[in-house]
């Protein structure tokens, strides 16, 4: 699945190819590497909901 990742600090956006079984932590690591920041600077939200790093994208309700 393709997901959009938004950097809320500067408005930057990237698209990532992820799998439904990937965790929110995997998305955070991807974003941290892309923007060359420490992973502790990132959280994952879907709408207003904060997603735990251990939750899979499927569990979080993330879809294409």
Buried (B, 14 or more C-beta within 10 A) or exposed (E): EEBEBEBEEEEEEEEBEBEEEBBBBBBBBBBBEEBEEEEEEBEBEBEEEEBEBEBBBEBBEBEE
